[in-house]
Amino acid sequence: KLKSKLAGDPWKEILDANLVYLMFPIWAGNSVPAMNAFVNSEKSNFEGKEVILVTFQSDPSMKNSDKVRAYIGNLVSKHG
């Protein structure tokens, strides 16, 4: 659940978007800090947008994949 500092203003990039793909790896069974920071910021606003989550990971057992997708999905819902 760590966050990292993001460069620029990535939230501005999706202001006019109707469809947003959030694509990110799952590392060691967790979401990456950059995605945590993007979706759980006071600047996050997904209102009126369709958001598609795309995850990938090298673990063939897909450890925690469902939990990570639910966590990020809940944050997206919380912000619109």
PDB file with SEQRES, HELIX, SHEET and CRYST1 records, atoms N, CA, C and O in Angstrom:
SEQRES   1 A   80  LYS LEU LYS SER LYS LEU ALA GLY ASP PRO TRP LYS GLU          
SEQRES   2 A   80  ILE LEU ASP ALA ASN LEU VAL TYR LEU MET PHE PRO ILE          
SEQRES   3 A   80  TRP ALA GLY ASN SER VAL PRO ALA MET ASN ALA PHE VAL          
SEQRES   4 A   80  ASN SER GLU LYS SER ASN PHE GLU GLY LYS GLU VAL ILE          
SEQRES   5 A   80  LEU VAL THR PHE GLN SER ASP PRO SER MET LYS ASN SER          
SEQRES   6 A   80  ASP LYS VAL ARG ALA TYR ILE GLY ASN LEU VAL SER LYS          
SEQRES   7 A   80  HIS GLY                                                      
HELIX    1 AA1 LYS A   12  ILE A   14  5                                   3    
HELIX    2 AA2 PRO A   33  VAL A   39  1                                   7    
HELIX    3 AA3 SER A   65  LYS A   78  1                                  14    
SHEET    1 AA1 3 ASN A  30  SER A  31  0                                        
SHEET    2 AA1 3 LEU A  19  TRP A  27 -1                                        
SHEET    3 AA1 3 GLU A  50  PHE A  56  1                                        
CRYST1    1.000    1.000    1.000  90.00  90.00  90.00 P 1           1          
ATOM      1  N   LYS A   1       0.814  -1.205   0.000  1.00  0.00           N  
ATOM      2  CA  LYS A   1       0.000   0.000   0.000  1.00  0.00           C  
ATOM      3  C   LYS A   1       0.855   1.267   0.000  1.00  0.00           C  
ATOM      4  O   LYS A   1       0.347   2.369   0.208  1.00  0.00           O  
ATOM      5  N   LEU A   2       2.150   1.100  -0.234  1.00  0.00           N  
ATOM      6  CA  LEU A   2       3.042   2.248  -0.310  1.00  0.00           C  
ATOM      7  C   LEU A   2       2.713   3.103  -1.520  1.00  0.00           C  
ATOM      8  O   LEU A   2       2.127   2.625  -2.491  1.00  0.00           O  
ATOM      9  N   LYS A   3       3.093   4.369  -1.457  1.00  0.00           N  
ATOM     10  CA  LYS A   3       2.901   5.286  -2.575  1.00  0.00           C  
ATOM     11  C   LYS A   3       4.250   5.847  -2.981  1.00  0.00           C  
ATOM     12  O   LYS A   3       5.163   5.955  -2.163  1.00  0.00           O  
ATOM     13  N   SER A   4       4.364   6.199  -4.232  1.00  0.00           N  
ATOM     14  CA  SER A   4       5.562   6.877  -4.699  1.00  0.00           C  
ATOM     15  C   SER A   4       5.179   8.247  -5.234  1.00  0.00           C  
ATOM     16  O   SER A   4       4.022   8.488  -5.580  1.00  0.00           O  
ATOM     17  N   LYS A   5       6.150   9.135  -5.298  1.00  0.00           N  
ATOM     18  CA  LYS A   5       5.896  10.460  -5.833  1.00  0.00           C  
ATOM     19  C   LYS A   5       5.840  10.353  -7.358  1.00  0.00           C  
ATOM     20  O   LYS A   5       6.734   9.773  -7.973  1.00  0.00           O  
ATOM     21  N   LEU A   6       4.797  10.909  -7.965  1.00  0.00           N  
ATOM     22  CA  LEU A   6       4.624  10.826  -9.409  1.00  0.00           C  
ATOM     23  C   LEU A   6       5.130  12.103 -10.072  1.00  0.00           C  
ATOM     24  O   LEU A   6       4.959  13.200  -9.541  1.00  0.00           O  
ATOM     25  N   ALA A   7       5.746  11.948 -11.222  1.00  0.00           N  
ATOM     26  CA  ALA A   7       6.254  13.093 -11.979  1.00  0.00           C  
ATOM     27  C   ALA A   7       5.125  13.733 -12.771  1.00  0.00           C  
ATOM     28  O   ALA A   7       4.231  13.043 -13.261  1.00  0.00           O  
ATOM     29  N   GLY A   8       5.169  15.025 -12.893  1.00  0.00           N  
ATOM     30  CA  GLY A   8       4.179  15.734 -13.696  1.00  0.00           C  
ATOM     31  C   GLY A   8       2.805  15.728 -13.065  1.00  0.00           C  
ATOM     32  O   GLY A   8       2.655  15.701 -11.843  1.00  0.00           O  
ATOM     33  N   ASP A   9       1.804  15.753 -13.931  1.00  0.00           N  
ATOM     34  CA  ASP A   9       0.403  15.787 -13.496  1.00  0.00           C  
ATOM     35  C   ASP A   9      -0.373  14.725 -14.274  1.00  0.00           C  
ATOM     36  O   ASP A   9      -1.144  15.065 -15.172  1.00  0.00           O  
ATOM     37  N   PRO A  10      -0.183  13.440 -13.944  1.00  0.00           N  
ATOM     38  CA  PRO A  10      -0.836  12.381 -14.718  1.00  0.00           C  
ATOM     39  C   PRO A  10      -2.359  12.428 -14.661  1.00  0.00           C  
ATOM     40  O   PRO A  10      -3.027  11.916 -15.559  1.00  0.00           O  
ATOM     41  N   TRP A  11      -2.912  13.033 -13.623  1.00  0.00           N  
ATOM     42  CA  TRP A  11      -4.367  13.128 -13.500  1.00  0.00           C  
ATOM     43  C   TRP A  11      -4.939  14.037 -14.592  1.00  0.00           C  
ATOM     44  O   TRP A  11      -6.053  13.814 -15.068  1.00  0.00           O  
ATOM     45  N   LYS A  12      -4.192  15.038 -14.978  1.00  0.00           N  
ATOM     46  CA  LYS A  12      -4.615  15.952 -16.035  1.00  0.00           C  
ATOM     47  C   LYS A  12      -4.760  15.212 -17.372  1.00  0.00           C  
ATOM     48  O   LYS A  12      -5.589  15.581 -18.204  1.00  0.00           O  
ATOM     49  N   GLU A  13      -3.954  14.176 -17.568  1.00  0.00           N  
ATOM     50  CA  GLU A  13      -3.968  13.416 -18.816  1.00  0.00           C  
ATOM     51  C   GLU A  13      -5.293  12.690 -19.062  1.00  0.00           C  
ATOM     52  O   GLU A  13      -5.621  12.369 -20.204  1.00  0.00           O  
ATOM     53  N   ILE A  14      -6.056  12.430 -17.995  1.00  0.00           N  
ATOM     54  CA  ILE A  14      -7.318  11.702 -18.170  1.00  0.00           C  
ATOM     55  C   ILE A  14      -8.556  12.568 -17.949  1.00  0.00           C  
ATOM     56  O   ILE A  14      -9.675  12.055 -17.921  1.00  0.00           O  
ATOM     57  N   LEU A  15      -8.366  13.863 -17.794  1.00  0.00           N  
ATOM     58  CA  LEU A  15      -9.503  14.754 -17.519  1.00  0.00           C  
ATOM     59  C   LEU A  15     -10.641  14.594 -18.522  1.00  0.00           C  
ATOM     60  O   LEU A  15     -11.800  14.484 -18.124  1.00  0.00           O  
ATOM     61  N   ASP A  16     -10.332  14.579 -19.797  1.00  0.00           N  
ATOM     62  CA  ASP A  16     -11.361  14.526 -20.836  1.00  0.00           C  
ATOM     63  C   ASP A  16     -11.651  13.117 -21.341  1.00  0.00           C  
ATOM     64  O   ASP A  16     -12.435  12.940 -22.273  1.00  0.00           O  
ATOM     65  N   ALA A  17     -11.026  12.121 -20.735  1.00  0.00           N  
ATOM     66  CA  ALA A  17     -11.205  10.739 -21.184  1.00  0.00           C  
ATOM     67  C   ALA A  17     -12.523  10.161 -20.683  1.00  0.00           C  
ATOM     68  O   ALA A  17     -12.942  10.426 -19.557  1.00  0.00           O  
ATOM     69  N   ASN A  18     -13.159   9.379 -21.522  1.00  0.00           N  
ATOM     70  CA  ASN A  18     -14.349   8.620 -21.126  1.00  0.00           C  
ATOM     71  C   ASN A  18     -13.980   7.194 -20.729  1.00  0.00           C  
ATOM     72  O   ASN A  18     -14.686   6.547 -19.956  1.00  0.00           O  
ATOM     73  N   LEU A  19     -12.870   6.721 -21.271  1.00  0.00           N  
ATOM     74  CA  LEU A  19     -12.399   5.355 -21.040  1.00  0.00           C  
ATOM     75  C   LEU A  19     -10.941   5.423 -20.608  1.00  0.00           C  
ATOM     76  O   LEU A  19     -10.112   6.024 -21.291  1.00  0.00           O  
ATOM     77  N   VAL A  20     -10.631   4.803 -19.467  1.00  0.00           N  
ATOM     78  CA  VAL A  20      -9.273   4.812 -18.928  1.00  0.00           C  
ATOM     79  C   VAL A  20      -8.829   3.377 -18.670  1.00  0.00           C  
ATOM     80  O   VAL A  20      -9.515   2.619 -17.984  1.00  0.00           O  
ATOM     81  N   TYR A  21      -7.691   3.015 -19.219  1.00  0.00           N  
ATOM     82  CA  TYR A  21      -7.074   1.720 -18.931  1.00  0.00           C  
ATOM     83  C   TYR A  21      -5.987   1.944 -17.895  1.00  0.00           C  
ATOM     84  O   TYR A  21      -5.058   2.720 -18.121  1.00  0.00           O  
ATOM     85  N   LEU A  22      -6.097   1.274 -16.769  1.00  0.00           N  
ATOM     86  CA  LEU A  22      -5.058   1.303 -15.752  1.00  0.00           C  
ATOM     87  C   LEU A  22      -4.305  -0.019 -15.850  1.00  0.00           C  
ATOM     88  O   LEU A  22      -4.811  -1.069 -15.454  1.00  0.00           O  
ATOM     89  N   MET A  23      -3.108   0.050 -16.376  1.00  0.00           N  
ATOM     90  CA  MET A  23      -2.302  -1.148 -16.619  1.00  0.00           C  
ATOM     91  C   MET A  23      -1.095  -1.107 -15.700  1.00  0.00           C  
ATOM     92  O   MET A  23      -0.341  -0.133 -15.692  1.00  0.00           O  
ATOM     93  N   PHE A  24      -0.914  -2.177 -14.920  1.00  0.00           N  
ATOM     94  CA  PHE A  24       0.186  -2.182 -13.958  1.00  0.00           C  
ATOM     95  C   PHE A  24       0.555  -3.603 -13.560  1.00  0.00           C  
ATOM     96  O   PHE A  24      -0.282  -4.506 -13.584  1.00  0.00           O  
ATOM     97  N   PRO A  25       1.827  -3.790 -13.191  1.00  0.00           N  
ATOM     98  CA  PRO A  25       2.254  -5.100 -12.714  1.00  0.00           C  
ATOM     99  C   PRO A  25       1.863  -5.310 -11.260  1.00  0.00           C  
ATOM    100  O   PRO A  25       1.617  -4.362 -10.515  1.00  0.00           O  
ATOM    101  N   ILE A  26       1.814  -6.553 -10.890  1.00  0.00           N  
ATOM    102  CA  ILE A  26       1.665  -6.938  -9.486  1.00  0.00           C  
ATOM    103  C   ILE A  26       3.028  -7.473  -9.062  1.00  0.00           C  
ATOM    104  O   ILE A  26       3.517  -8.455  -9.620  1.00  0.00           O  
ATOM    105  N   TRP A  27       3.631  -6.829  -8.083  1.00  0.00           N  
ATOM    106  CA  TRP A  27       4.951  -7.220  -7.598  1.00  0.00           C  
ATOM    107  C   TRP A  27       4.820  -7.863  -6.233  1.00  0.00           C  
ATOM    108  O   TRP A  27       4.239  -7.287  -5.314  1.00  0.00           O  
ATOM    109  N   ALA A  28       5.361  -9.053  -6.110  1.00  0.00           N  
ATOM    110  CA  ALA A  28       5.361  -9.761  -4.824  1.00  0.00           C  
ATOM    111  C   ALA A  28       3.964  -9.799  -4.208  1.00  0.00           C  
ATOM    112  O   ALA A  28       3.806  -9.682  -2.993  1.00  0.00           O  
ATOM    113  N   GLY A  29       2.953  -9.964  -5.062  1.00  0.00           N  
ATOM    114  CA  GLY A  29       1.580 -10.082  -4.586  1.00  0.00           C  
ATOM    115  C   GLY A  29       0.941  -8.778  -4.168  1.00  0.00           C  
ATOM    116  O   GLY A  29      -0.085  -8.795  -3.489  1.00  0.00           O  
ATOM    117  N   ASN A  30       1.520  -7.627  -4.555  1.00  0.00           N  
ATOM    118  CA  ASN A  30       0.998  -6.320  -4.170  1.00  0.00           C  
ATOM    119  C   ASN A  30       0.923  -5.382  -5.366  1.00  0.00           C  
ATOM    120  O   ASN A  30       1.610  -5.577  -6.369  1.00  0.00           O  
ATOM    121  N   SER A  31       0.081  -4.364  -5.247  1.00  0.00           N  
ATOM    122  CA  SER A  31       0.036  -3.332  -6.277  1.00  0.00           C  
ATOM    123  C   SER A  31       1.293  -2.468  -6.151  1.00  0.00           C  
ATOM    124  O   SER A  31       1.883  -2.363  -5.076  1.00  0.00           O  
ATOM    125  N   VAL A  32       1.684  -1.863  -7.246  1.00  0.00           N  
ATOM    126  CA  VAL A  32       2.914  -1.067  -7.246  1.00  0.00           C  
ATOM    127  C   VAL A  32       2.648   0.325  -6.654  1.00  0.00           C  
ATOM    128  O   VAL A  32       1.546   0.854  -6.800  1.00  0.00           O  
ATOM    129  N   PRO A  33       3.637   0.916  -5.995  1.00  0.00           N  
ATOM    130  CA  PRO A  33       3.454   2.220  -5.361  1.00  0.00           C  
ATOM    131  C   PRO A  33       2.983   3.318  -6.310  1.00  0.00           C  
ATOM    132  O   PRO A  33       2.210   4.185  -5.901  1.00  0.00           O  
ATOM    133  N   ALA A  34       3.419   3.305  -7.542  1.00  0.00           N  
ATOM    134  CA  ALA A  34       2.989   4.341  -8.486  1.00  0.00           C  
ATOM    135  C   ALA A  34       1.480   4.272  -8.734  1.00  0.00           C  
ATOM    136  O   ALA A  34       0.822   5.312  -8.783  1.00  0.00           O  
ATOM    137  N   MET A  35       0.929   3.090  -8.888  1.00  0.00           N  
ATOM    138  CA  MET A  35      -0.511   2.962  -9.105  1.00  0.00           C  
ATOM    139  C   MET A  35      -1.273   3.340  -7.844  1.00  0.00           C  
ATOM    140  O   MET A  35      -2.318   3.986  -7.921  1.00  0.00           O  
ATOM    141  N   ASN A  36      -0.763   2.942  -6.685  1.00  0.00           N  
ATOM    142  CA  ASN A  36      -1.396   3.346  -5.423  1.00  0.00           C  
ATOM    143  C   ASN A  36      -1.487   4.866  -5.337  1.00  0.00           C  
ATOM    144  O   ASN A  36      -2.518   5.415  -4.950  1.00  0.00           O  
ATOM    145  N   ALA A  37      -0.406   5.534  -5.699  1.00  0.00           N  
ATOM    146  CA  ALA A  37      -0.381   6.992  -5.644  1.00  0.00           C  
ATOM    147  C   ALA A  37      -1.350   7.601  -6.650  1.00  0.00           C  
ATOM    148  O   ALA A  37      -2.006   8.598  -6.350  1.00  0.00           O  
ATOM    149  N   PHE A  38      -1.446   7.017  -7.829  1.00  0.00           N  
ATOM    150  CA  PHE A  38      -2.317   7.574  -8.864  1.00  0.00           C  
ATOM    151  C   PHE A  38      -3.792   7.464  -8.495  1.00  0.00           C  
ATOM    152  O   PHE A  38      -4.540   8.433  -8.632  1.00  0.00           O  
ATOM    153  N   VAL A  39      -4.215   6.293  -8.027  1.00  0.00           N  
ATOM    154  CA  VAL A  39      -5.646   6.092  -7.776  1.00  0.00           C  
ATOM    155  C   VAL A  39      -6.098   6.588  -6.405  1.00  0.00           C  
ATOM    156  O   VAL A  39      -7.294   6.781  -6.186  1.00  0.00           O  
ATOM    157  N   ASN A  40      -5.172   6.794  -5.488  1.00  0.00           N  
ATOM    158  CA  ASN A  40      -5.558   7.195  -4.137  1.00  0.00           C  
ATOM    159  C   ASN A  40      -4.968   8.561  -3.790  1.00  0.00           C  
ATOM    160  O   ASN A  40      -4.290   8.721  -2.776  1.00  0.00           O  
ATOM    161  N   SER A  41      -5.233   9.517  -4.634  1.00  0.00           N  
ATOM    162  CA  SER A  41      -4.769  10.888  -4.450  1.00  0.00           C  
ATOM    163  C   SER A  41      -5.977  11.810  -4.361  1.00  0.00           C  
ATOM    164  O   SER A  41      -7.055  11.483  -4.858  1.00  0.00           O  
ATOM    165  N   GLU A  42      -5.793  12.971  -3.723  1.00  0.00           N  
ATOM    166  CA  GLU A  42      -6.873  13.955  -3.704  1.00  0.00           C  
ATOM    167  C   GLU A  42      -7.158  14.475  -5.108  1.00  0.00           C  
ATOM    168  O   GLU A  42      -8.219  15.053  -5.346  1.00  0.00           O  
ATOM    169  N   LYS A  43      -6.228  14.279  -6.042  1.00  0.00           N  
ATOM    170  CA  LYS A  43      -6.421  14.709  -7.434  1.00  0.00           C  
ATOM    171  C   LYS A  43      -7.166  13.662  -8.271  1.00  0.00           C  
ATOM    172  O   LYS A  43      -7.618  13.962  -9.376  1.00  0.00           O  
ATOM    173  N   SER A  44      -7.294  12.449  -7.756  1.00  0.00           N  
ATOM    174  CA  SER A  44      -7.954  11.380  -8.510  1.00  0.00           C  
ATOM    175  C   SER A  44      -9.426  11.673  -8.690  1.00  0.00           C  
ATOM    176  O   SER A  44     -10.132  11.984  -7.731  1.00  0.00           O  
ATOM    177  N   ASN A  45      -9.888  11.571  -9.931  1.00  0.00           N  
ATOM    178  CA  ASN A  45     -11.303  11.773 -10.233  1.00  0.00           C  
ATOM    179  C   ASN A  45     -11.673  10.893 -11.423  1.00  0.00           C  
ATOM    180  O   ASN A  45     -11.325  11.194 -12.565  1.00  0.00           O  
ATOM    181  N   PHE A  46     -12.374   9.817 -11.143  1.00  0.00           N  
ATOM    182  CA  PHE A  46     -12.792   8.882 -12.176  1.00  0.00           C  
ATOM    183  C   PHE A  46     -14.284   9.003 -12.485  1.00  0.00           C  
ATOM    184  O   PHE A  46     -14.853   8.146 -13.163  1.00  0.00           O  
ATOM    185  N   GLU A  47     -14.908  10.053 -11.995  1.00  0.00           N  
ATOM    186  CA  GLU A  47     -16.340  10.249 -12.196  1.00  0.00           C  
ATOM    187  C   GLU A  47     -16.675  10.327 -13.680  1.00  0.00           C  
ATOM    188  O   GLU A  47     -16.057  11.084 -14.428  1.00  0.00           O  
ATOM    189  N   GLY A  48     -17.664   9.533 -14.098  1.00  0.00           N  
ATOM    190  CA  GLY A  48     -18.121   9.531 -15.484  1.00  0.00           C  
ATOM    191  C   GLY A  48     -17.213   8.779 -16.437  1.00  0.00           C  
ATOM    192  O   GLY A  48     -17.418   8.822 -17.650  1.00  0.00           O  
ATOM    193  N   LYS A  49     -16.210   8.090 -15.907  1.00  0.00           N  
ATOM    194  CA  LYS A  49     -15.265   7.361 -16.748  1.00  0.00           C  
ATOM    195  C   LYS A  49     -15.459   5.853 -16.584  1.00  0.00           C  
ATOM    196  O   LYS A  49     -15.734   5.363 -15.489  1.00  0.00           O  
ATOM    197  N   GLU A  50     -15.313   5.146 -17.671  1.00  0.00           N  
ATOM    198  CA  GLU A  50     -15.232   3.692 -17.588  1.00  0.00           C  
ATOM    199  C   GLU A  50     -13.766   3.361 -17.366  1.00  0.00           C  
ATOM    200  O   GLU A  50     -12.905   3.794 -18.131  1.00  0.00           O  
ATOM    201  N   VAL A  51     -13.480   2.593 -16.317  1.00  0.00           N  
ATOM    202  CA  VAL A  51     -12.100   2.259 -15.975  1.00  0.00           C  
ATOM    203  C   VAL A  51     -11.900   0.749 -16.112  1.00  0.00           C  
ATOM    204  O   VAL A  51     -12.624  -0.051 -15.521  1.00  0.00           O  
ATOM    205  N   ILE A  52     -10.903   0.390 -16.904  1.00  0.00           N  
ATOM    206  CA  ILE A  52     -10.548  -1.015 -17.123  1.00  0.00           C  
ATOM    207  C   ILE A  52      -9.217  -1.269 -16.432  1.00  0.00           C  
ATOM    208  O   ILE A  52      -8.239  -0.569 -16.692  1.00  0.00           O  
ATOM    209  N   LEU A  53      -9.174  -2.265 -15.556  1.00  0.00           N  
ATOM    210  CA  LEU A  53      -7.936  -2.643 -14.883  1.00  0.00           C  
ATOM    211  C   LEU A  53      -7.284  -3.790 -15.643  1.00  0.00           C  
ATOM    212  O   LEU A  53      -7.930  -4.796 -15.938  1.00  0.00           O  
ATOM    213  N   VAL A  54      -6.004  -3.634 -15.956  1.00  0.00           N  
ATOM    214  CA  VAL A  54      -5.221  -4.679 -16.614  1.00  0.00           C  
ATOM    215  C   VAL A  54      -3.983  -4.903 -15.760  1.00  0.00           C  
ATOM    216  O   VAL A  54      -3.163  -4.000 -15.593  1.00  0.00           O  
ATOM    217  N   THR A  55      -3.852  -6.108 -15.222  1.00  0.00           N  
ATOM    218  CA  THR A  55      -2.688  -6.424 -14.398  1.00  0.00           C  
ATOM    219  C   THR A  55      -1.898  -7.553 -15.038  1.00  0.00           C  
ATOM    220  O   THR A  55      -2.419  -8.339 -15.830  1.00  0.00           O  
ATOM    221  N   PHE A  56      -0.638  -7.608 -14.674  1.00  0.00           N  
ATOM    222  CA  PHE A  56       0.206  -8.704 -15.133  1.00  0.00           C  
ATOM    223  C   PHE A  56       1.241  -8.991 -14.059  1.00  0.00           C  
ATOM    224  O   PHE A  56       1.635  -8.109 -13.295  1.00  0.00           O  
ATOM    225  N   GLN A  57       1.668 -10.240 -14.019  1.00  0.00           N  
ATOM    226  CA  GLN A  57       2.665 -10.637 -13.036  1.00  0.00           C  
ATOM    227  C   GLN A  57       3.361 -11.905 -13.502  1.00  0.00           C  
ATOM    228  O   GLN A  57       2.817 -12.669 -14.301  1.00  0.00           O  
ATOM    229  N   SER A  58       4.558 -12.118 -13.000  1.00  0.00           N  
ATOM    230  CA  SER A  58       5.328 -13.284 -13.438  1.00  0.00           C  
ATOM    231  C   SER A  58       4.974 -14.543 -12.654  1.00  0.00           C  
ATOM    232  O   SER A  58       5.320 -15.642 -13.086  1.00  0.00           O  
ATOM    233  N   ASP A  59       4.309 -14.418 -11.539  1.00  0.00           N  
ATOM    234  CA  ASP A  59       3.947 -15.553 -10.704  1.00  0.00           C  
ATOM    235  C   ASP A  59       2.849 -16.369 -11.390  1.00  0.00           C  
ATOM    236  O   ASP A  59       1.728 -15.883 -11.541  1.00  0.00           O  
ATOM    237  N   PRO A  60       3.155 -17.604 -11.808  1.00  0.00           N  
ATOM    238  CA  PRO A  60       2.134 -18.409 -12.506  1.00  0.00           C  
ATOM    239  C   PRO A  60       0.908 -18.719 -11.647  1.00  0.00           C  
ATOM    240  O   PRO A  60      -0.159 -19.021 -12.182  1.00  0.00           O  
ATOM    241  N   SER A  61       1.049 -18.648 -10.321  1.00  0.00           N  
ATOM    242  CA  SER A  61      -0.108 -18.909  -9.454  1.00  0.00           C  
ATOM    243  C   SER A  61      -0.981 -17.671  -9.303  1.00  0.00           C  
ATOM    244  O   SER A  61      -2.054 -17.738  -8.703  1.00  0.00           O  
ATOM    245  N   MET A  62      -0.528 -16.534  -9.846  1.00  0.00           N  
ATOM    246  CA  MET A  62      -1.251 -15.256  -9.777  1.00  0.00           C  
ATOM    247  C   MET A  62      -1.582 -14.878  -8.330  1.00  0.00           C  
ATOM    248  O   MET A  62      -2.691 -14.442  -8.021  1.00  0.00           O  
ATOM    249  N   LYS A  63      -0.582 -15.059  -7.446  1.00  0.00           N  
ATOM    250  CA  LYS A  63      -0.739 -14.780  -6.024  1.00  0.00           C  
ATOM    251  C   LYS A  63      -1.307 -13.378  -5.792  1.00  0.00           C  
ATOM    252  O   LYS A  63      -0.758 -12.382  -6.265  1.00  0.00           O  
ATOM    253  N   ASN A  64      -2.400 -13.325  -5.067  1.00  0.00           N  
ATOM    254  CA  ASN A  64      -3.071 -12.088  -4.641  1.00  0.00           C  
ATOM    255  C   ASN A  64      -3.642 -11.255  -5.789  1.00  0.00           C  
ATOM    256  O   ASN A  64      -4.052 -10.117  -5.561  1.00  0.00           O  
ATOM    257  N   SER A  65      -3.681 -11.769  -6.980  1.00  0.00           N  
ATOM    258  CA  SER A  65      -4.189 -11.003  -8.119  1.00  0.00           C  
ATOM    259  C   SER A  65      -5.601 -10.487  -7.849  1.00  0.00           C  
ATOM    260  O   SER A  65      -5.886  -9.312  -8.084  1.00  0.00           O  
ATOM    261  N   ASP A  66      -6.470 -11.339  -7.367  1.00  0.00           N  
ATOM    262  CA  ASP A  66      -7.847 -10.920  -7.082  1.00  0.00           C  
ATOM    263  C   ASP A  66      -7.894  -9.830  -6.008  1.00  0.00           C  
ATOM    264  O   ASP A  66      -8.678  -8.886  -6.108  1.00  0.00           O  
ATOM    265  N   LYS A  67      -7.050  -9.969  -4.982  1.00  0.00           N  
ATOM    266  CA  LYS A  67      -7.024  -8.982  -3.905  1.00  0.00           C  
ATOM    267  C   LYS A  67      -6.520  -7.627  -4.403  1.00  0.00           C  
ATOM    268  O   LYS A  67      -7.068  -6.585  -4.044  1.00  0.00           O  
ATOM    269  N   VAL A  68      -5.476  -7.647  -5.228  1.00  0.00           N  
ATOM    270  CA  VAL A  68      -4.929  -6.394  -5.758  1.00  0.00           C  
ATOM    271  C   VAL A  68      -5.946  -5.713  -6.657  1.00  0.00           C  
ATOM    272  O   VAL A  68      -6.142  -4.502  -6.557  1.00  0.00           O  
ATOM    273  N   ARG A  69      -6.590  -6.464  -7.527  1.00  0.00           N  
ATOM    274  CA  ARG A  69      -7.596  -5.885  -8.418  1.00  0.00           C  
ATOM    275  C   ARG A  69      -8.761  -5.310  -7.608  1.00  0.00           C  
ATOM    276  O   ARG A  69      -9.272  -4.240  -7.938  1.00  0.00           O  
ATOM    277  N   ALA A  70      -9.180  -6.005  -6.562  1.00  0.00           N  
ATOM    278  CA  ALA A  70     -10.260  -5.496  -5.710  1.00  0.00           C  
ATOM    279  C   ALA A  70      -9.827  -4.229  -4.979  1.00  0.00           C  
ATOM    280  O   ALA A  70     -10.608  -3.284  -4.864  1.00  0.00           O  
ATOM    281  N   TYR A  71      -8.604  -4.199  -4.489  1.00  0.00           N  
ATOM    282  CA  TYR A  71      -8.083  -3.030  -3.779  1.00  0.00           C  
ATOM    283  C   TYR A  71      -8.064  -1.804  -4.697  1.00  0.00           C  
ATOM    284  O   TYR A  71      -8.575  -0.745  -4.333  1.00  0.00           O  
ATOM    285  N   ILE A  72      -7.477  -1.950  -5.876  1.00  0.00           N  
ATOM    286  CA  ILE A  72      -7.403  -0.829  -6.815  1.00  0.00           C  
ATOM    287  C   ILE A  72      -8.805  -0.460  -7.294  1.00  0.00           C  
ATOM    288  O   ILE A  72      -9.125   0.724  -7.408  1.00  0.00           O  
ATOM    289  N   GLY A  73      -9.637  -1.450  -7.574  1.00  0.00           N  
ATOM    290  CA  GLY A  73     -11.015  -1.189  -8.001  1.00  0.00           C  
ATOM    291  C   GLY A  73     -11.795  -0.401  -6.960  1.00  0.00           C  
ATOM    292  O   GLY A  73     -12.563   0.495  -7.310  1.00  0.00           O  
ATOM    293  N   ASN A  74     -11.607  -0.724  -5.688  1.00  0.00           N  
ATOM    294  CA  ASN A  74     -12.285   0.009  -4.613  1.00  0.00           C  
ATOM    295  C   ASN A  74     -11.800   1.460  -4.538  1.00  0.00           C  
ATOM    296  O   ASN A  74     -12.596   2.365  -4.285  1.00  0.00           O  
ATOM    297  N   LEU A  75     -10.512   1.683  -4.754  1.00  0.00           N  
ATOM    298  CA  LEU A  75      -9.989   3.047  -4.750  1.00  0.00           C  
ATOM    299  C   LEU A  75     -10.538   3.849  -5.919  1.00  0.00           C  
ATOM    300  O   LEU A  75     -10.871   5.024  -5.769  1.00  0.00           O  
ATOM    301  N   VAL A  76     -10.631   3.220  -7.077  1.00  0.00           N  
ATOM    302  CA  VAL A  76     -11.206   3.894  -8.248  1.00  0.00           C  
ATOM    303  C   VAL A  76     -12.658   4.265  -7.944  1.00  0.00           C  
ATOM    304  O   VAL A  76     -13.082   5.383  -8.234  1.00  0.00           O  
ATOM    305  N   SER A  77     -13.415   3.345  -7.368  1.00  0.00           N  
ATOM    306  CA  SER A  77     -14.819   3.623  -7.020  1.00  0.00           C  
ATOM    307  C   SER A  77     -14.925   4.749  -5.996  1.00  0.00           C  
ATOM    308  O   SER A  77     -15.815   5.594  -6.083  1.00  0.00           O  
ATOM    309  N   LYS A  78     -14.028   4.754  -5.045  1.00  0.00           N  
ATOM    310  CA  LYS A  78     -14.009   5.788  -4.003  1.00  0.00           C  
ATOM    311  C   LYS A  78     -13.804   7.191  -4.614  1.00  0.00           C  
ATOM    312  O   LYS A  78     -14.279   8.191  -4.075  1.00  0.00           O  
ATOM    313  N   HIS A  79     -13.096   7.238  -5.734  1.00  0.00           N  
ATOM    314  CA  HIS A  79     -12.797   8.515  -6.385  1.00  0.00           C  
ATOM    315  C   HIS A  79     -13.643   8.709  -7.625  1.00  0.00           C  
ATOM    316  O   HIS A  79     -13.180   9.275  -8.616  1.00  0.00           O  
ATOM    317  N   GLY A  80     -14.859   8.252  -7.578  1.00  0.00           N  
ATOM    318  CA  GLY A  80     -15.771   8.528  -8.662  1.00  0.00           C  
ATOM    319  C   GLY A  80     -16.351   7.306  -9.286  1.00  0.00           C  
ATOM    320  O   GLY A  80     -17.145   7.408 -10.222  1.00  0.00           O  
TER     321      GLY A  80                                                      
END                                                                             
